[in-house]
């Protein structure tokens, strides 16, 4: 039996700098969800994996598959449906899965033979068996997977066209940010993979650079922190020899032992969602955690950087409390915190989130011709009506923010600090210059 797994083009992850798809390999990671499904696919299935963010799919001279599986995040939906339609018109059954179709199931069923809701790891072999017997169900429901049963991804299925390989170590997030869709698939209870399984998968990764895709690698509880320390310790013992980056919360700065172990285990960059510069903004999006106990964020960032780790801060524009000048305010705060990089996105409501429910009820979602407009939900485009900023003003504020933070003077200053502190100065310079080119010349 022949299985095609397809990751549709995703405008939210491919590089706006590049006009040539070949360059995207430097800025994106492999499609992990499909690689995990491949890991639980029976050996008598011949698997071919296509990633449209690196190589555009076409069916010229390709054998006809027996089944097609397509992963669907919200901005991928229009392209995913287009691919699904073309296969079904040629008599090939199609299964869709992922966060978008978990919520928008009725929409997705117009374009697919089956939809898998939730985590597909355990249910996937049953889907394949039903496809083999031509008895596919319309809907399969995947329950949260016991962490002992989370399979290693098939990193061997894609050629060496990527600079970065992904891995997932934990699932779930206890925080309840209004805009986040992680809990749609993975829930709010954190599950830790057995550390031996993680180490074994890391050893199969050929790429030097690794992206840990967990929403929050270290978590917020004592148990989470203990697990992270044990993980880093075992990575050091195994001599993994990889450089990695991950999403964490600012509380990582509170534990010197944790930071020292992370750095020794290969951590080069951590990504922290600051999201907004104001307390009102944090309350609005449900992320007061960032400033609990009167946290000094600048000092926290500095403690992380003392361990030679770069800090990337992510921010949102388009909150109800945002007004003219928010772009410069974010840039100023990013410089004040001493961040090495920032990323500024448009506040975007994804289906199933509390933010979606609120804005949908208030009829403030302006990109609402579906499924076509799902392609605008990339975080790069305004898709809602904000209280105090027009769509054009939001984009102008983002432009001002990026131009201010990534000015050549600021880049040179940050690079000089990285040199003085021996904190990945080359990575800092190249990443900052890439952003300068993107926002000032791109």
LINSUL-V414779 format. One record per pair of residues at least 24 apart in sequence whose C-alpha atoms are under 7 Angstrom apart, sorted by the first residue. I is the first residue (numbers start at 1). GAP is how many residues later the second one is. D is the distance in Angstrom with one decimal. If there is no record, write none. Layout:
((I;GAP;D) (I;GAP;D))
This chain:
((1;43;6.8) (1;44;4.9) (1;45;6.1) (1;65;6.1) (2;43;5.7) (2;44;4.8) (2;45;6.3) (2;63;4.9) (2;64;5.2) (2;65;6.7) (3;42;6.4) (3;43;5.9) (3;44;4.9) (3;45;6.3) (3;62;5.7) (3;63;6.0) (3;64;5.1) (3;65;5.9) (4;43;6.1) (4;44;5.0) (4;45;6.0) (4;61;6.3) (4;63;6.4) (4;64;4.8) (4;65;6.3) (5;29;6.5) (5;43;6.2) (5;44;4.7) (5;45;6.2) (5;63;5.9) (5;64;4.8) (5;65;5.9) (6;43;5.9) (6;44;4.8) (6;45;6.1) (6;63;6.3) (6;64;4.9) (6;65;6.8) (7;24;6.6) (7;43;6.2) (7;44;4.8) (7;45;6.0) (7;63;6.1) (7;64;5.8) (8;43;6.6) (8;44;5.3) (8;68;6.0) (8;71;6.1) (8;72;5.7) (9;43;4.8) (9;44;5.1) (9;67;6.3) (9;70;6.9) (10;43;6.7) (10;65;6.2) (10;66;5.2) (11;64;6.9) (11;367;6.2) (12;366;4.4) (12;367;6.6) (14;39;6.4) (17;421;5.4) (17;425;5.7) (21;32;6.9) (21;33;5.8) (22;32;6.0) (24;29;6.8) (24;30;6.2) (25;29;6.2) (25;136;6.0) (25;137;4.5) (25;138;6.1) (26;136;6.2) (26;137;5.2) (28;136;6.9) (29;133;6.6) (29;135;5.1) (29;136;5.4) (29;137;5.9) (30;135;5.8) (30;136;6.3) (32;121;6.9) (32;134;6.2) (35;118;4.8) (35;119;4.9) (35;120;6.6) (36;115;6.3) (36;116;6.2) (36;117;4.1) (36;118;6.4) (37;84;6.3) (38;116;6.1) (39;112;6.1) (39;113;6.2) (39;114;5.4) (39;115;5.4) (40;81;6.8) (40;85;6.9) (40;111;6.6) (41;84;6.1) (49;108;6.6) (49;109;6.9) (65;27;6.9) (66;26;6.2) (67;25;6.1) (67;26;5.4) (67;27;6.1) (68;25;6.4) (68;26;4.8) (68;27;6.2) (69;25;5.9) (69;26;4.8) (69;27;5.9) (70;25;6.4) (70;26;5.0) (70;27;6.4) (71;25;6.0) (71;26;5.0) (71;27;5.3) (72;24;6.9) (72;25;6.0) (72;26;4.9) (72;27;6.7) (72;28;5.9) (72;29;6.7) (73;25;6.1) (73;26;5.7) (73;27;5.1) (74;26;5.0) (74;300;5.9) (74;303;6.7) (75;299;5.2) (75;300;4.3) (75;301;6.4) (75;302;5.2) (75;303;5.7) (76;299;6.3) (77;294;7.0) (77;297;6.3) (77;298;6.8) (78;293;6.0) (78;294;5.7) (78;296;6.7) (78;297;6.2) (81;30;5.7) (84;27;6.2) (84;28;6.4) (85;26;6.0) (99;85;6.5) (99;86;6.0) (103;248;6.5) (103;249;6.1) (113;25;6.2) (114;24;4.4) (114;25;5.6) (115;24;5.0) (115;25;6.3) (116;24;4.7) (116;25;5.8) (116;26;6.8) (117;24;4.9) (117;25;5.8) (118;24;4.9) (118;25;6.4) (118;67;4.8) (119;24;5.9) (119;25;5.9) (119;66;6.0) (144;42;6.5) (147;44;5.8) (147;45;5.9) (147;46;4.8) (148;45;6.1) (148;46;6.2) (150;43;6.9) (152;49;5.9) (155;50;6.2) (163;44;6.5) (163;46;6.5) (164;43;6.1) (164;45;4.8) (164;46;5.3) (164;47;6.5) (165;40;7.0) (165;42;6.1) (165;44;6.4) (165;45;4.9) (165;46;6.0) (166;44;5.6) (166;45;4.6) (166;46;5.8) (166;47;6.4) (167;44;6.4) (167;45;5.1) (167;46;6.2) (168;44;5.8) (168;45;5.5) (168;46;5.8) (169;24;5.7) (169;29;6.6) (169;45;6.5) (170;44;6.0) (170;47;6.8) (171;43;6.5) (173;42;6.7) (173;43;6.9) (176;110;6.3) (177;108;5.7) (177;109;4.8) (177;110;5.8) (178;107;5.1) (178;108;5.9) (178;175;6.3) (178;176;5.0) (178;177;5.2) (179;106;6.9) (179;170;6.0) (179;174;5.9) (179;175;6.6) (179;176;5.2) (180;173;6.4) (181;169;6.7) (181;172;5.8) (195;36;6.0) (199;36;6.6) (203;37;6.7) (208;34;5.2) (208;35;6.4) (209;33;5.9) (209;34;5.0) (209;35;5.7) (210;32;6.9) (210;33;6.2) (210;34;4.5) (210;35;6.6) (211;33;5.7) (211;34;5.3) (211;35;6.1) (212;33;6.3) (212;34;4.9) (213;33;6.5) (214;33;6.6) (215;32;6.0) (216;31;5.3) (216;32;4.5) (216;33;6.4) (217;29;6.7) (217;30;6.2) (217;31;5.5) (218;30;6.1) (229;29;5.8) (229;32;6.8) (232;29;5.7) (232;30;5.8) (232;33;5.5) (233;28;6.5) (235;30;5.8) (236;28;6.7) (236;29;5.1) (242;24;5.9) (243;24;5.9) (243;25;6.1) (244;24;5.8) (245;24;4.7) (245;25;5.5) (246;24;5.1) (246;25;6.0) (247;24;4.5) (247;25;6.0) (248;24;5.6) (250;40;6.6) (253;47;5.3) (253;48;7.0) (253;50;6.0) (253;51;5.6) (259;45;6.7) (259;48;6.7) (260;47;6.4) (263;44;6.3) (263;46;6.7) (267;42;6.6) (268;41;5.1) (268;42;6.1) (269;40;5.4) (269;41;4.5) (269;42;5.7) (270;40;6.4) (270;41;5.3) (270;42;6.2) (271;40;6.1) (271;41;4.7) (271;42;5.9) (272;40;6.2) (272;41;5.1) (272;42;6.2) (273;40;5.9) (273;41;4.8) (273;42;6.5) (274;39;6.1) (274;40;5.8) (274;41;5.8) (275;39;5.8) (275;40;3.7) (275;41;5.0) (276;39;5.7) (276;40;6.2) (277;53;6.5) (280;41;6.9) (281;38;6.9) (281;40;6.2) (297;40;6.6) (298;39;4.3) (298;40;6.8) (301;36;6.7) (308;114;6.7) (308;115;4.3) (308;116;6.9) (309;114;6.4) (310;30;6.0) (311;28;5.6) (311;29;5.4) (311;30;6.7) (312;27;6.2) (312;28;5.9) (312;29;4.7) (312;30;5.4) (313;26;6.6) (313;28;6.3) (313;29;4.6) (313;30;6.4) (314;28;5.6) (314;29;4.7) (314;30;6.0) (315;28;6.2) (315;29;4.8) (315;30;6.3) (316;28;5.6) (316;29;4.9) (316;30;5.6) (316;31;5.5) (317;27;7.0) (317;28;6.2) (317;29;5.1) (317;30;5.7) (317;77;6.7) (318;28;6.0) (318;29;5.2) (318;68;5.9) (318;76;6.6) (319;28;6.7) (319;67;6.9) (320;66;6.2) (320;67;5.4) (320;68;6.9) (322;66;6.7) (323;65;5.6) (323;66;6.3) (325;72;6.9) (326;71;6.6) (327;70;4.4) (327;71;5.6) (327;73;5.7) (327;74;4.3) (328;72;6.2) (328;73;5.1) (328;76;6.9) (330;71;6.5) (331;70;5.1) (331;73;6.1) (331;74;5.1) (340;74;6.7) (340;88;6.9) (341;91;6.8) (344;54;6.5) (345;34;5.2) (345;35;5.9) (346;33;5.0) (346;34;5.9) (346;35;6.2) (346;36;5.8) (347;32;6.8) (348;29;6.6) (348;31;6.0) (348;35;6.7) (402;37;6.4) (403;36;6.5) (403;37;6.7) (406;26;6.8) (406;29;6.8) (406;30;5.3) (407;29;6.9))
